[in-house]
Structures are given as structure tokens and as C-alpha cells.
């Protein structure tokens, strides 16, 4: 029996919501680690993060294939195409959020100076809580056609950045470290900001190159093993 456009779109949004729930679960796990001040992460938590990450990667591939099928087979109208392409962009960003969660998990286990970490925990927890709320509101804006939530998220980005920069500065200034140590911490923070932004530029360049190869050759390089499994189904 042929699949109707409405059924195909419903299936896409249903699977999209499953991916969202999985990403939110990852964020909740890391948030709890930060709230608890955990650096020695239990094996079962590590395993869950890894399994969830693999599933998120799988959703990105399978949802991408669903989108291609809808566009190719269902003749979606302009409003449907806008919804579909918005979903595609969000899927890509959700997958990247999953990558960031895995990175945070990795860096947490490498923390050596527990005293510095404990001083920075309030800032880190605040940043994570704010970011999780932004993810929730941005997804809600898409699923519920809530433009107010979308505008709030965009405006809140700068507000959250300003608040968190102030919290970081205040935390270091109010610590009991010698002035030399405080200067060193500020230097590390600024260097990390530079490095992170350079890394993101390289990431975006890689994404553009991968999209170019996909356009020219139809080959998905982001998760080749998962893409191969999808093609073999």
C-alpha cells in the first residue's frame, strides 16, 4: 500500500520527536553529573552516553533518508517543504548537541584539579541549565509553531552569554586563589574561547565539504558505517 504524504510527514515528525527525547536525555545525564560535581563517571553512565550517541547518529541518517523520500515521492507543497527543511537543519544541530555532550563527558573524566573544578561548578551548572532550557524552547517553537518561543531563544542567547561571562569572572575574583593564579585562570578561559571558535570554523568547513561530496556523489561521510547499514536494509 502506497504511503500518503500526510502519513509520511507524521512518521517523520514522530521519529524527529524520538531523536529530541534522546538528545534531551543526554543533556539531563550531563547536567546531573555537573550538579553532583562528578568527575569519576560510573561505567554504566559512560555506556549509556555512548549507546545514546550511536542512536542519535542513527536517527540523523535515517531521518535524512526519510526527508529525501518525502521530497522525491510525495510532491510536498511549499509549506511542507519549509517544515521539512527546518526539520533537516534541526536534526543536524541536534546531532551536534549530542557530540558536545559526549565531549563534555570526556573532559569531565580528565579533570585533575578538583579544587578549581569545584569553584567553577556553579558557573558550569548555570550554563548547562540555561542551554538545556534554550534547546527545549527552540524545539517547542518548531513542534508547536510557537514563534514567541523561537524569538525568546534567539534573544536569550546573548543574555545567557553575558550572565555566564559575569558569573565566571565573579567566581574567579571571589575565590581564595592568589592573584597570579586568578590571572592564569582568566588566561586559560580566554585561550579556550579562541581555540573553541577556531575549532568551530574548521568544523563548519568540514560540514560544507561533506555536504558538497554528498551533493556530487551521494555519499554520506558523517557516519559512514551507519549510512552503509541504512543502504543495506
C-alpha positions in Angstrom: 0.0 0.0 0.0 1.4 3.4 -1.0 2.3 5.8 1.8 0.4 9.1 1.7 2.1 12.4 2.2 0.3 13.0 5.5 1.4 9.6 6.8 5.0 10.2 5.7 5.1 13.6 7.3 3.6 12.2 10.5 6.2 9.5 10.6 9.0 12.0 10.1 7.8 14.2 12.9 7.3 11.2 15.2 10.9 10.0 14.6 12.1 13.5 15.0 10.5 13.7 18.4 12.2 10.4 19.4 15.5 11.9 18.5 14.7 15.0 20.5 13.9 12.9 23.6 17.2 11.0 23.2 19.2 14.3 23.0 17.4 15.7 26.0 18.2 12.5 27.9 21.9 13.1 27.1 21.7 16.6 28.3 20.0 15.5 31.5 22.7 13.0 32.2 25.5 15.6 31.8 23.5 18.1 33.8 23.3 15.7 36.7 27.0 15.0 36.5 27.7 18.7 36.8 25.1 19.2 39.6 26.7 16.4 41.6 30.2 17.5 40.8 31.1 14.1 39.4 34.4 13.5 37.6 34.7 9.8 38.2 31.8 8.8 36.0 30.3 5.3 36.6 30.8 2.8 33.8 27.1 2.3 33.3 26.7 6.1 32.7 29.5 6.1 30.2 28.0 3.2 28.4 24.5 4.8 28.3 26.1 8.0 26.9 27.9 6.0 24.2 24.8 4.0 23.3 22.6 7.1 23.1 25.2 8.8 20.9 25.2 5.9 18.5 21.4 6.0 18.4 21.4 9.8 17.8 23.8 9.3 14.8 21.5 6.6 13.5 18.5 9.0 13.7 20.4 11.6 11.8 21.0 9.2 8.9 17.5 7.6 8.9 15.7 10.9 9.2 17.7 12.3 6.4 16.6 9.4 4.2 13.0 9.9 5.2 13.3 13.6 4.1 14.7 12.6 0.8 11.9 10.1 0.2 9.2 12.6 1.1 10.6 15.3 -1.3 11.2 12.7 -4.1 8.0 10.7 -3.8 5.3 12.8 -2.1 5.3 16.1 -4.0 5.2 18.3 -0.9 3.8 21.8 -1.2 5.8 24.9 -0.3 4.7 25.0 3.4 5.6 21.3 3.8 9.0 21.8 2.2 9.7 24.7 4.6 8.8 22.4 7.6 10.8 19.5 6.2 13.9 21.7 5.6 13.6 23.2 9.0 13.5 19.7 10.5 16.5 18.8 8.5 18.5 21.7 9.9 17.3 20.9 13.4 18.3 17.2 13.0 21.8 18.2 12.1 22.1 20.6 15.1 20.6 18.0 17.5 23.3 15.6 16.4 25.9 18.2 17.0 24.5 18.8 20.5 24.9 15.0 21.1 28.5 15.3 20.0 29.0 18.2 22.5 27.5 16.1 25.3 30.0 13.3 24.6 32.8 15.8 24.6 31.8 17.2 28.0 31.7 13.7 29.4 35.2 13.1 28.1 36.6 16.4 29.5 34.9 15.7 32.9 36.8 12.5 33.3 40.1 14.3 32.6 39.7 16.9 35.4 42.8 16.9 37.6 42.5 19.9 39.8 39.3 19.1 41.8 39.5 22.4 43.8 39.4 24.6 40.7 36.6 22.4 39.3 34.5 22.8 42.5 35.0 26.6 42.3 33.7 26.6 38.7 30.8 24.2 39.3 28.2 26.9 39.9 29.1 28.6 36.7 29.1 25.3 34.7 25.8 24.2 36.2 24.2 27.6 35.4 25.5 27.5 31.8 24.2 23.9 31.3 20.8 24.7 32.8 20.4 27.7 30.6 21.5 25.8 27.5 19.0 23.0 28.2 16.2 25.4 28.5 17.1 27.0 25.2 17.1 23.6 23.5 13.7 22.8 25.0 12.2 26.2 23.9 13.7 26.0 20.4 12.3 22.5 19.8 9.0 23.6 21.2 9.0 26.6 18.8 9.3 24.1 15.9 6.9 21.4 17.0 4.2 23.8 18.2 4.7 26.6 15.7 5.5 28.8 18.6 7.2 31.9 17.2 7.4 33.5 20.7 9.5 30.6 22.0 11.8 30.9 18.9 12.3 34.7 19.5 12.9 34.1 23.2 15.6 31.5 22.4 17.4 33.8 20.0 17.3 36.8 22.3 18.2 34.7 25.3 21.4 33.5 23.7 23.2 36.8 24.2 21.7 37.3 27.6 22.9 33.9 28.8 26.4 34.6 27.4 26.6 37.9 29.2 25.3 36.3 32.5 27.7 33.4 32.3 30.7 35.5 31.5 29.9 37.7 34.5 29.5 34.6 36.7 32.8 33.2 35.6 34.6 36.5 36.3 32.9 36.8 39.7 33.7 33.2 40.7 37.4 33.7 40.0 37.6 37.1 41.6 35.9 35.9 44.7 38.0 32.7 45.0 40.8 32.5 47.6 43.4 31.9 44.9 46.5 34.2 44.8 46.2 36.9 42.2 48.7 35.2 39.9 46.5 32.1 39.9 43.4 34.1 39.1 45.3 35.8 36.1 46.2 32.3 34.9 42.6 31.1 35.1 41.4 34.1 33.1 44.1 33.4 30.5 43.0 29.8 30.2 39.4 30.8 29.8 40.2 33.3 27.0 42.6 30.9 25.3 39.9 28.3 25.4 37.4 30.7 23.8 39.8 31.4 21.0 40.6 27.7 20.5 36.9 26.7 20.6 36.0 29.3 17.9 38.8 28.2 15.6 37.7 24.6 16.1 34.1 25.5 15.1 35.3 27.3 11.9 37.2 24.1 11.0 34.0 22.0 11.8 31.9 24.2 9.6 34.4 23.9 6.8 34.3 20.1 7.2 30.5 20.2 7.1 30.5 22.2 3.9 32.9 19.8 2.3 30.9 16.8 3.4 27.7 18.4 2.0 29.5 19.1 -1.3 30.6 15.4 -1.6 27.0 14.3 -0.7 25.6 16.6 -3.5 28.2 15.5 -6.1 28.5 11.7 -5.2 25.5 10.9 -3.0 28.0 9.6 -0.4 27.3 10.4 3.3 30.7 10.8 5.1 29.4 11.9 8.5 28.6 8.4 9.8 29.7 6.0 7.0 29.1 2.8 9.0 25.6 3.7 9.9 24.8 5.0 6.4 26.0 1.7 4.9 23.6 -0.2 7.3 20.7 2.0 6.2 21.5 1.4 2.5 21.7 -2.3 3.1 18.2 -2.5 4.6 
